[in-house]
């Protein structure tokens, strides 16, 4: 997830954060159901947590990509793009 965020890949960052959050929230779900808090409410919290994790990572990566400029990475990406265009 951190690598995806560092490389400005918001969807990948969001998915990895959501998967991590899903595992975390499944543990909470198991705990809450075991304590008789109800399945419907616990599932709602689980879904909200996973969606929140994805959305937070996605938006954070998008904002970071706009605010933080990595000139060396941008130059390398431009060079790779030019090489790929020549190969085609």
Secondary structure as GFF3:
##gff-version 3
##sequence-region A 1 88
A	DSSP	alpha_helix	2	6	.	.	.	ID=ss1
A	DSSP	alpha_helix	10	34	.	.	.	ID=ss2
A	DSSP	alpha_helix	39	67	.	.	.	ID=ss3
A	DSSP	alpha_helix	71	87	.	.	.	ID=ss4
###
